[in-house]
């Protein structure tokens, strides 16, 4: 389905490419031993190398190289056994060296692919052009003083992977799905924590528009967009801005812009530099990076099962729907929780995984996710374990409690961390499955309600619901509904 920019005289297409900066999971920076923990006091995690003191030489962090290779492998990309670090020259107050150590002509990772799954059921391959490693700059702090800008160098030298897509995306939806899928992969393999709100993953969004069938238009780059929602909004707003200019007879200037989500606009930051403006050249303090096939093989061996493979296995082995599998594998924590829940259910019941998976998926996506969202929690701090969830579902399956009662029990479990069996026992919530007791209640109700019995026998079959409700009321909601219906219908028909 073609994305249409609303309110235009002509049909315009939007062309989108993304440069995602992902902070590498590493305890030290790319070229120094300084710490990388988030939230430290300003300028407390800065080595002499990060501060660009004279005579200080960078030393490559091997773990950052390994994580870059692992990321490339996870994207099915070409791994370059020879790569070079270059100096990218520009001058900001928060860039102490006056240049950034990055990679240009010889990146560590070449072309790869990310497959996105769209709402209309189709999928699309988005090509990744390259992944290169580079050091982050510091941070200018404009809100600390009315007349001065402060600089925090804690981030200076932190390792980043710049993951550059080809301009293959044609709508805000596709761009949002791409960032979401990339984030999922990075979090699965542990090469980046993907916390966009903390700045450890952010996107530069390149947007251009053109009339259908025309050559590519002039692109503008929107810097440092830090959420998937903002990526989509920024594209919609920038595409609309460019179309308005073109339809008014103007032309688009290639520039770097900032997105203001409060005002709902993009605004000019500076003219867009070309590669030659940065005066790239190989860093004379760093040798080229070279490694062998064994290094790549070890990195490949360290990869877990990736989201697409897990999605396929959940559908084929567990028999759950494609949609449910997509939701469950979107985060590694949710897929791990679900698999542990299935394993516990199989151990307890002796049934096959495919026999319990559908109900387990519905409980995780309904009751569990709902409770977590309401409480503002994640699965990492969930008070209910997979084993406890399996115990609760087991009590429903064997008829000890009804599905409705299970919701009440789960609420208490979530608040207290107590087991389902303990709560059911202490609060006397077991279903009444004694056929003799239920049958006596039914007999008394039929005698007490002859008019309703006659209505049922005259063809008003929905009256059975009245009697079921009366039985449940008489038992405090604890009668087993299956047994109630099994005993009630023959007596009404009688």
TAFENRA-V986015 format. One record per run of one state. SS is the DSSP state (~ for helix, > for strand, _ for the rest). FROM is the first residue (numbers start at 1). TO is the last residue. If there is no record, write none. Layout:
ss | from | to
SS | FROM | TO
SS | FROM | TO
//
This chain:
ss | from | to
_ | 1 | 11
> | 12 | 23
_ | 24 | 27
> | 28 | 28
_ | 29 | 34
> | 35 | 35
_ | 36 | 61
~ | 62 | 74
_ | 75 | 78
> | 79 | 79
_ | 80 | 81
> | 82 | 83
_ | 84 | 85
> | 86 | 89
_ | 90 | 98
> | 99 | 102
_ | 103 | 108
> | 109 | 109
_ | 110 | 111
> | 112 | 117
_ | 118 | 122
> | 123 | 135
_ | 136 | 138
> | 139 | 141
_ | 142 | 149
> | 150 | 152
_ | 153 | 158
> | 159 | 165
_ | 166 | 168
> | 169 | 169
_ | 170 | 171
~ | 172 | 189
_ | 190 | 195
~ | 196 | 198
_ | 199 | 200
> | 201 | 211
_ | 212 | 219
> | 220 | 225
_ | 226 | 227
~ | 228 | 247
_ | 248 | 254
> | 255 | 260
_ | 261 | 264
> | 265 | 271
_ | 272 | 274
~ | 275 | 278
_ | 279 | 280
> | 281 | 282
_ | 283 | 288
> | 289 | 290
_ | 291 | 292
~ | 293 | 301
_ | 302 | 306
~ | 307 | 318
_ | 319 | 321
~ | 322 | 329
_ | 330 | 331
~ | 332 | 349
_ | 350 | 352
~ | 353 | 375
_ | 376 | 378
~ | 379 | 381
_ | 382 | 385
~ | 386 | 397
_ | 398 | 402
~ | 403 | 416
_ | 417 | 419
~ | 420 | 427
_ | 428 | 431
> | 432 | 432
_ | 433 | 434
~ | 435 | 448
_ | 449 | 449
~ | 450 | 457
_ | 458 | 460
~ | 461 | 474
_ | 475 | 478
> | 479 | 479
_ | 480 | 480
~ | 481 | 493
_ | 494 | 494
//
